[in-house]
């Protein structure tokens, strides 16, 4: 017992040192906040945050795991930012959605996270200055793009400031936890698509209906024991539901990518991504001519999506992600060359790459 008490006393002493250092760190963060405000600079800088994480995980010799270290520092940074100024962040709601989980992953629990009814409203609230940032889903690794997000970017002046990858696991849940009680299933169309095979194999005769969000589906299930929802563990806790079947997604390698949107462009980190949108003349070879500029400049294109332009029938806009930051001369020159082959061209943002 003497040996046990000795180690406990050591932990108490270390905790005191950690507490003192946390308060010293918070004071430094507050001074930085005052300097930024005086200079008119944004308080939240994703590129700086990423460097902090990379530096600490690189220095870490264990046994404290890097994943836990990131979580701890996520909350330390979140609390420090709240001392400088409470960050108001809007996300596609309601509370309990996967976008809500992405917001917590990015900003921690000290930020003020505000659920917004739909994607265009998230954009509008950030553009009008009611919110510092917004978080919207843009694509799922199984079901593809979220059309509303891409379409809104064509007319918005906001910039992409970052990206968040969230591993998605879907649970079938209701009030009782009994499969026999399930007479109807609700969820968002993306979640339904990600669980299509499981539903066909296990619920072929149960009607499945689309609804605005997985959290809204959980809310419906909380009011009627014959209703089941495909939703997240966060929604399960919020609406006091029980799991009927856990992890019903068809593919365990299921990620959703979310975009952080705001009114400024992050500084380069050395590991960045740039998103653009453009349209080309409706003639043979026009898209090839535009994209060949990137290939000739040895720019790696990581994604391309097309969407109807909504200006003219059978004409399209193309959303492209490339590696690099717009501040890099090679990429800047390549994009300038690409724009010469387009009818419409816009840089949506350069930002730190997200980590899965």
N, C-alpha and C positions, 0 to 999 in steps of 0.2 A: 504493500500500500504506500510505503514511503516513496518507492520508485514511481508509482502512478501519480502521486501528488506532485512529485518533482516535475514530471512532464506536463501536467496540467498547469502548474505555475509558470512553466516556460511558455505555454500557449497564451496564458493571460498576459504575460509580459510582451509577447510578440503582438498580440491584438492591440495593446496600448500603443505600441510603436506604429502599427498600421493606421490606427485611428488618428494619431498625431500627423502622420504623413498625408492621410486623406484630407485633413483640414488645411494643411499647408498647400496641397495641390489645388484645393478648391479656391483658396485665396489667390493663387497665381492665375487660375482660370478667370476669376472675377476681374483681375487687373487687365488681362488680355481682352475680356469683353468690353471694358471701358475704352481701351485703345481702339478696338474695332468700331465701336459705336461712333467715336469721335471722327474716325476716318471714313465712316459710311460703308464699312465692309460687312459682309454677312457673318453672323455669329457661327453658323453651322457650316463647316467646310469638310465635305466627304473625303477629299483627297488627303487632308491632314489626318483625319481619323484613320484612314486606311494605313498611312505610314506608321501611326502609333501601334496598330495591331501587328503590322509586319515586323516592326522593330522588337516588340515585346516577345512575340512568338519565336523570333530568331534568337533572342537572348535566353529564352527559357531552357533550363537544363533539367527540369523535372524535379520531383515526380508529379508536380501539379500539371494536369493535362492542358494542352493548348486550347482545346474547345472550351473548357471551363474558364481558362484565362480570358478568352474573348468575351464570354458571358459576363464575367466580373467587371471587365473594363467597359463593356457596353453600358452597364448601369452606372459606373463611376463617371463616364463621360456624359451620360444622360442627366445625372444629378448636377454635374458641374454646369452644363448648359442651362439648366433650369435656374441656377443662381444668377447667371448672366441675364437671361431672359427666357421666360417660358416659351418653348417652341410649340406653336399651334400647327398640327399636322392633320390634314384631311385624308381620309381613305374611303374606298368604296365600302359602304356599310351594308347592313347594320353591324352592331358589335357582335363579334364571334365569327366573322368571316375569315377566310384565309388571308385576305388583304389586311385585316386587322392584325393578324399574326405577323405578317411581313412588316407592318408599321412598328410593332413592338421590337422585332428583330433589329430594325434599322435605328430606332430612336430610343429604345428602352422605356421603362415604366414611368420616368419622371416627366416625359413630354406630355402635352395635352393632345390626346388623339381624338379626333372628331369624326364620327361616321357621317358620310354624305350619301344621298339617295342614289345618285347615278354618276357615271364617268364624266359627262360634259359638265356637271355641276362641280365636280372636283376641280376641273380645269378652271372654270369660271371663278371659283372662290379664291384660287391662288392668284389668278390674273388681277383680280380686284384688290388684292392685298389683305383679304380677310384671313388668309392662312399663309404661313411661311412656306410650306411645302404641301404637295399632294402625293399620294401613292395609288397607282392604278395597275391592274393586271394587264399584261400585254401578250403573253403566250404561255401555252402549256406544252410540255414535251410530248404529250400523247395526242392532244386534241387541236393543237395549232394555235393560231392567232386569236386575239380578242378584237373583233372588228371595230367596236365602238372606240377603243383607245387609238388605233391607227387613224381612223377617220377624223377624230377630233384634232389630231396633230396637224392636219393639213391647213387648218384655219387658226390655230392657236399660236400665240407669240411666246409661249413658255419654252424653256429649255429642259432637256433631260439632264439631271444632275447626278444620277446614279442608278444602279440596278440592284435588285435583291432577288436571289434565288431561294425558294422555299420548297423543301421536300413535302409532297402532298400525300397524306394518307386519309382515306375515307372510311368512316364507320357508318353502318346502318344502325339507327337508334330510335327508340320510342319510349313511352312512359313506363312500360312494364318490363322491357327486356325480353319479351316472349315473341318469337316469330309468328306463332299462331294468331296473335292479335292484329297482325299487319294486314290491312285491307287496301291501303293505297300508300304510295311512296312519292315524296316531293324532294326536289333538289334543283340546283342550278344546272343549266344545260351542259356546261363543261363537266361538272361532276358526274352527271348521268352518263355522258360519253366516256368518261374514264373508267366507269364501272359496267360498261355495256355487256361484256361477256358474263360477268358474275350474275347480273340481273337476268339475263336470258337463261342461264343454267339453273338458277335458284328461285326466281320469281316470275316464271313465264306467264302466269295468269293474273298477276297483280298489276293494276294500272300504275304507270309511272308518269308523273306530271312535272313539267318545268315551272320554276318560280324564280323570282329575281335574284335570290342568293341562297347559299347553303344555310346561313344563319336564320333567314326567314323561314326556311323549311323546318329548322329545329324549333322555332317558335310555334309553328303550326302543330308540330308533333307534341309539344308540351301541353296543348289544350285538348287533345283528342287521342285516346289510347289506340284507336284504330289506324292512326296516321304514323308513318315512319319517315324519317329524314335521312338523307345521305349528307353527312356534315362532318365537322372537325371535333376534336376532343375539347377545344375551347368552347364551342357552342354547346357541347354535351354538358359541360360544367355550368355554363350560364343558365341553361334552361332545365337543369335537373333531370336529364334523360338517362336512360340506361342503354348499354350497347347490346344490340341484337346479334350483330356479327361485326368483327373488327377487321380492318384492312381489306376492304372488298375491291380496291382498285385492281384493274386487270394486269397492270405492270408495276412492280415494286419500284422501278426506276422512274418515278413520276415527280417531275418538278414543274413549278410555275414560276415564271419570270415576271417580276413587278418592276415598274419604272418609278423613280423618284423625280418629280417635276417641280421646277421652281423658276425664279426670275434671273438666275445668274449661271455662268459657266464655270465649273470647277477648274482649278489649275492642273497641269499635267502631273501624273504620278510615275510615268514610265511604263505603266501597264493599263492602258486606257482603250476605250472604244468610242467610235464616232458614229452617230446615226444620221442619215440624210433621207430626204424624200424628193423625188423628181418625176417629171413626165417627159416623154419624148414625142417627136413628130410621128404621126400615124403612117409610117412608110417602112418598107422592107429594110432591115439591117440597122434601124435607128437605135434600138436597145443595145445591140452588139457594139456599135460604134461608141456609145457612151461608156459601157462597162470595160471596153478594151483599154481605155485610158488608165483604169485602175490596174489592170493586168500588166500593162507596159511599165507602170511605175512600181511594180512589185508590191502592190498594196493588197493585203489579204482581206477578202470579203468573207465575212462569217455568216451573213444572212441576207436573203432577198425575199420580199413578199410583194404581191401586187394587189391593188384594190381599185374598184371602179372610181373614176375621177369625180363622178357626180356632177360634172360640168357638161359632159357630152356623152351620148350613148356609145358604148364599145371602146371608150378610151380609158386608160388606166394610169394610176400613179404607182411608183415603185418605192418601197421602203427598203433601205440597204444599211447594214451594219458593217463597218470595216474596223480593222485594228489600227490604233494610233490616236493621237490627239490633234485637233485642228491647229494647235500652236506649232506642231512639227512642220517644218518647211516642205518636206517631201510630200506629206499628205495634203497640206494646203495647196501646193502646186497641182497635185493630181486632181483634187476636187475642183479647182478652178478650171482645169482642162475639161473635166467631165461636164461642168455646167455649160460649157460652150456647145455641147451636143444635146441640150435639153430645152424644152419649152417652158418648164417650171422647175425650180431648184431651190431647196432650203436645207440648211444644216439644222438638225433638231437638237444637237448637243454633243459635246465631248465630255466623257465622264469616266471614273474609275470602273474597271471591270468588277462585276460581282463575283462572289465566291460561293460555290455549291457546298 
